[in-house]
Amino acid sequence: MNLENILKQYGLTEKQAKVYLACLELGSASVQKISQKAQLARSTCYEVLTGLQRQRFITTFQKKKAKYFTAEDPKKVIRFARENIERLVQALPEFNALYGEARIRPTVRFYQGQESMKLILNEILDEAKELMAFNSAVDLFNIIPDFQKFVDKRVKRKIPTRVILRESEKARERQRLGPEQLRAVRIIPNSYKFHGLIFIWKNKIAYFSFKKDLVALVIESDILAQTQAAMFEALWDIVEE
């Protein structure tokens, strides 16, 4: 069992893990001996020991004029951790109240560039149960050539989508392939000029701009997502199949 990795998973840094393990092996020791054992500079080791003392992994005592450090019993360290968790559990109602208030306010994230846009597509794949979209198919496949990979993954995860597309040969192709790709398509006239994409899922809306700088916004808000979804539904009902 790799003890250093376990300590790092708990939250210690690599240096803190090395120093704590060195102290366990040495028992009580001076900074000089601990730094040699942990293979760290003396000044760095002292700084790490100070941090570990604050976290209750290390205790100190004075021997003559020298300061000695001792690793706390691992059982006590575990007990301290459990006590901290218990305090968090007791405060959970108050944390939830603060979290709930924050969730009422919309959050906005800004992305730039093609690779960043792919992060949003992955987020959709991870979260969506169903998807609504409004876009220009020609622009979409020109800007994100491997968009079909997203479609394949969406189908594999059985996420159905409804899409409103601007008239084009590519849009008609998407409509023909719709049934086998879990996609329902309705097409609006080419006279409606736009160069972007809107995705709506759960309580989120993603806006993509395909002109000049490639930018995207993700807005997380129950109210705004419901509003955008209602607008989509109204247009969906008007447009002929």
KOLRO-360419 format. One record per residue (C-alpha): residue in one letter; x, y, z. Coordinates in nm, 2 decimals, m for minus. Each point is the difference from the previous one (the first is absolute). Layout:
REM KOLRO-360419
code a, x X, y Y, z Z
...
REM end
This chain:
REM KOLRO-360419
code m, x 0.00, y 0.00, z 0.00
code n, x 0.14, y 0.34, z m0.10
code l, x m0.03, y 0.21, z 0.31
code e, x 0.12, y 0.32, z m0.17
code n, x m0.28, y m0.03, z m0.26
code i, x m0.26, y m0.06, z 0.27
code l, x 0.11, y 0.31, z 0.19
code k, x m0.01, y 0.21, z m0.33
code q, x m0.35, y m0.13, z m0.07
code y, x m0.10, y 0.11, z 0.35
code g, x 0.12, y 0.35, z m0.09
code l, x 0.36, y 0.03, z 0.10
code t, x 0.26, y 0.13, z m0.25
code e, x 0.28, y m0.22, z m0.12
code k, x 0.25, y 0.18, z 0.24
code q, x m0.24, y m0.03, z 0.29
code a, x m0.05, y m0.37, z m0.06
code k, x 0.38, y m0.06, z m0.01
code v, x 0.06, y 0.20, z 0.32
code y, x m0.28, y m0.17, z 0.19
code l, x 0.12, y m0.35, z m0.10
code a, x 0.36, y 0.10, z 0.09
code c, x m0.12, y 0.11, z 0.35
code l, x m0.19, y m0.33, z 0.04
code e, x 0.32, y m0.19, z m0.07
code l, x 0.23, y 0.22, z 0.21
code g, x m0.22, y 0.05, z 0.30
code s, x 0.11, y 0.32, z 0.17
code a, x 0.26, y 0.19, z m0.21
code s, x 0.15, y 0.33, z m0.08
code v, x m0.07, y 0.20, z m0.32
code q, x 0.34, y m0.10, z m0.12
code k, x m0.06, y m0.37, z 0.03
code i, x m0.35, y 0.02, z m0.15
code s, x 0.12, y 0.20, z m0.29
code q, x 0.27, y m0.25, z m0.08
code k, x m0.25, y m0.29, z 0.03
code a, x m0.26, y 0.18, z m0.22
code q, x 0.28, y 0.12, z m0.24
code l, x m0.11, y 0.36, z 0.02
code a, x 0.18, y 0.32, z 0.08
code r, x 0.00, y 0.09, z 0.37
code s, x m0.19, y 0.33, z m0.05
code t, x m0.26, y m0.17, z m0.22
code c, x m0.04, y m0.29, z 0.25
code y, x m0.05, y 0.25, z 0.29
code e, x m0.28, y 0.17, z m0.20
code v, x m0.17, y m0.33, z m0.08
code l, x 0.02, y m0.11, z 0.37
code t, x m0.16, y 0.32, z 0.11
code g, x m0.29, y m0.06, z m0.24
code l, x m0.03, y m0.36, z 0.11
code q, x m0.01, y 0.12, z 0.36
code r, x m0.30, y 0.23, z m0.08
code q, x m0.17, y m0.30, z m0.16
code r, x 0.07, y m0.21, z 0.32
code f, x 0.22, y m0.25, z m0.17
code i, x 0.31, y 0.11, z 0.20
code t, x 0.07, y 0.10, z 0.36
code t, x 0.30, y 0.17, z 0.14
code f, x 0.20, y 0.02, z 0.32
code q, x 0.32, y 0.18, z 0.12
code k, x 0.31, y m0.21, z 0.09
code k, x 0.26, y 0.22, z 0.15
code k, x 0.03, y 0.28, z m0.26
code a, x m0.12, y m0.20, z m0.29
code k, x m0.35, y m0.04, z m0.14
code y, x m0.11, y m0.36, z m0.07
code f, x m0.28, y m0.12, z m0.21
code t, x m0.21, y m0.32, z 0.04
code a, x m0.25, y m0.15, z m0.23
code e, x m0.35, y m0.02, z 0.15
code d, x m0.14, y m0.35, z 0.05
code p, x m0.17, y m0.10, z m0.33
code k, x m0.31, y m0.11, z 0.21
code k, x m0.03, y 0.35, z 0.13
code v, x 0.04, y 0.15, z m0.35
code i, x m0.29, y m0.21, z m0.11
code r, x m0.20, y 0.10, z 0.30
code f, x 0.07, y 0.37, z m0.07
code a, x m0.11, y m0.05, z m0.36
code r, x m0.32, y m0.17, z 0.11
code e, x m0.07, y 0.29, z 0.24
code n, x 0.05, y 0.25, z m0.28
code i, x m0.24, y m0.20, z m0.23
code e, x m0.26, y m0.01, z 0.28
code r, x 0.02, y 0.37, z 0.04
code l, x m0.06, y 0.04, z m0.37
code v, x m0.30, y m0.24, z 0.02
code q, x m0.15, y 0.20, z 0.29
code a, x 0.04, y 0.32, z m0.20
code l, x m0.15, y m0.15, z m0.32
code p, x m0.35, y 0.17, z 0.04
code e, x 0.17, y 0.34, z 0.01
code f, x 0.23, y m0.09, z m0.30
code n, x m0.31, y m0.11, z m0.19
code a, x m0.18, y 0.32, z 0.07
code l, x 0.29, y 0.20, z m0.14
code y, x 0.03, y m0.23, z m0.30
code g, x m0.37, y 0.03, z m0.07
code e, x 0.02, y 0.38, z 0.00
code a, x 0.30, y 0.00, z m0.23
code r, x m0.18, y m0.24, z m0.25
code i, x m0.28, y 0.25, z m0.04
code r, x 0.24, y 0.25, z m0.16
code p, x 0.10, y m0.09, z m0.36
code t, x 0.36, y m0.10, z m0.05
code v, x 0.18, y 0.08, z m0.33
code r, x 0.31, y m0.16, z m0.15
code f, x 0.19, y 0.13, z m0.29
code y, x 0.19, y m0.21, z m0.25
code q, x 0.22, y 0.09, z m0.30
code g, x 0.13, y m0.22, z m0.28
code q, x m0.10, y m0.33, z m0.16
code e, x 0.16, y m0.22, z 0.27
code s, x m0.19, y 0.18, z 0.27
code m, x m0.32, y m0.05, z m0.19
code k, x 0.07, y m0.38, z 0.01
code l, x 0.00, y 0.03, z 0.38
code i, x m0.36, y 0.11, z m0.01
code l, x m0.10, y m0.28, z m0.23
code n, x 0.16, y m0.25, z 0.25
code e, x m0.20, y 0.17, z 0.28
code i, x m0.32, y m0.05, z m0.20
code l, x 0.08, y m0.37, z m0.05
code d, x 0.06, y m0.05, z 0.37
code e, x m0.32, y 0.18, z 0.12
code a, x m0.27, y 0.01, z m0.26
code k, x m0.30, y m0.23, z 0.00
code e, x m0.15, y 0.18, z m0.30
code l, x 0.12, y 0.29, z m0.21
code m, x m0.14, y 0.29, z m0.19
code a, x 0.21, y 0.19, z m0.26
code f, x m0.03, y 0.29, z m0.24
code n, x 0.28, y 0.04, z m0.26
code s, x 0.13, y 0.03, z m0.35
code a, x 0.12, y m0.35, z m0.10
code v, x 0.24, y 0.14, z m0.26
code d, x 0.18, y 0.23, z 0.25
code l, x 0.01, y m0.27, z 0.26
code f, x 0.18, y m0.26, z m0.21
code n, x 0.23, y 0.26, z m0.15
code i, x 0.11, y 0.12, z 0.34
code i, x 0.01, y m0.33, z 0.18
code p, x 0.08, y m0.26, z m0.27
code d, x m0.01, y m0.29, z 0.24
code f, x m0.34, y 0.09, z 0.14
code q, x m0.12, y m0.34, z m0.13
code k, x 0.20, y m0.16, z 0.28
code f, x m0.23, y 0.19, z 0.25
code v, x m0.30, y m0.13, z m0.19
code d, x 0.12, y m0.36, z 0.02
code k, x 0.07, y 0.03, z 0.37
code r, x m0.34, y 0.16, z 0.06
code v, x m0.17, y m0.29, z m0.19
code k, x 0.20, y m0.26, z 0.20
code r, x m0.11, y 0.16, z 0.32
code k, x m0.36, y 0.01, z m0.13
code i, x m0.05, y 0.38, z 0.04
code p, x m0.28, y 0.11, z m0.24
code t, x 0.01, y 0.35, z m0.15
code r, x m0.23, y 0.23, z m0.18
code v, x 0.17, y 0.25, z m0.24
code i, x m0.12, y 0.31, z m0.18
code l, x 0.22, y 0.05, z m0.30
code r, x 0.04, y 0.27, z m0.27
code e, x m0.08, y m0.12, z m0.35
code s, x 0.30, y m0.16, z m0.17
code e, x 0.11, y m0.32, z m0.17
code k, x 0.17, y m0.10, z 0.32
code a, x m0.31, y 0.07, z 0.20
code r, x m0.21, y m0.23, z m0.23
code e, x 0.27, y m0.27, z 0.04
code r, x m0.03, y 0.03, z 0.38
code q, x m0.38, y m0.03, z m0.03
code r, x 0.03, y m0.31, z m0.21
code l, x 0.24, y m0.17, z 0.24
code g, x m0.20, y 0.12, z 0.30
code p, x m0.19, y m0.32, z 0.09
code e, x 0.32, y m0.22, z 0.02
code q, x 0.18, y 0.27, z 0.20
code l, x m0.27, y 0.07, z 0.26
code r, x m0.06, y 0.35, z m0.16
code a, x m0.32, y 0.17, z m0.10
code v, x 0.05, y 0.30, z m0.23
code r, x m0.20, y 0.29, z m0.11
code i, x 0.12, y 0.25, z m0.25
code i, x m0.05, y 0.37, z m0.03
code p, x 0.06, y 0.21, z m0.32
code n, x 0.35, y 0.10, z m0.10
code s, x m0.11, y 0.37, z 0.02
code y, x 0.05, y m0.01, z 0.37
code k, x 0.37, y 0.08, z 0.02
code f, x 0.20, y m0.10, z 0.30
code h, x 0.34, y m0.17, z 0.07
code g, x m0.02, y m0.16, z 0.33
code l, x m0.13, y m0.29, z 0.21
code i, x m0.22, y m0.03, z 0.31
code f, x m0.02, y m0.31, z 0.21
code i, x m0.26, y m0.04, z 0.28
code w, x 0.02, y m0.28, z 0.26
code k, x m0.11, y m0.04, z 0.36
code n, x 0.05, y 0.35, z 0.16
code k, x 0.27, y 0.11, z m0.25
code i, x 0.03, y 0.19, z m0.32
code a, x 0.31, y 0.01, z m0.22
code y, x 0.04, y 0.27, z m0.26
code f, x 0.27, y m0.05, z m0.27
code s, x 0.11, y 0.28, z m0.24
code f, x 0.15, y m0.11, z m0.33
code k, x 0.11, y 0.33, z m0.14
code k, x 0.35, y 0.15, z 0.04
code d, x 0.11, y m0.09, z 0.35
code l, x m0.14, y m0.34, z 0.10
code v, x m0.17, y 0.06, z 0.33
code a, x m0.26, y m0.18, z 0.22
code l, x m0.20, y 0.08, z 0.31
code v, x m0.15, y m0.25, z 0.24
code i, x m0.28, y 0.13, z 0.22
code e, x m0.12, y m0.20, z 0.29
code s, x m0.34, y 0.11, z 0.12
code d, x m0.33, y m0.18, z 0.05
code i, x m0.20, y 0.31, z m0.10
code l, x 0.20, y 0.10, z m0.30
code a, x 0.02, y m0.36, z m0.13
code q, x m0.38, y m0.04, z 0.04
code t, x m0.05, y 0.33, z m0.19
code q, x 0.23, y m0.10, z m0.28
code a, x m0.17, y m0.35, z m0.02
code a, x m0.34, y 0.17, z m0.02
code m, x 0.12, y 0.21, z m0.29
code f, x 0.13, y m0.31, z m0.17
code e, x m0.32, y m0.19, z 0.05
code a, x m0.21, y 0.29, z m0.14
code l, x 0.22, y 0.01, z m0.32
code w, x m0.01, y m0.38, z m0.02
code d, x m0.38, y 0.00, z 0.00
code i, x m0.01, y 0.26, z m0.28
code v, x 0.25, y m0.15, z m0.24
code e, x m0.13, y m0.27, z m0.22
code e, x 0.15, y m0.35, z 0.02
REM end
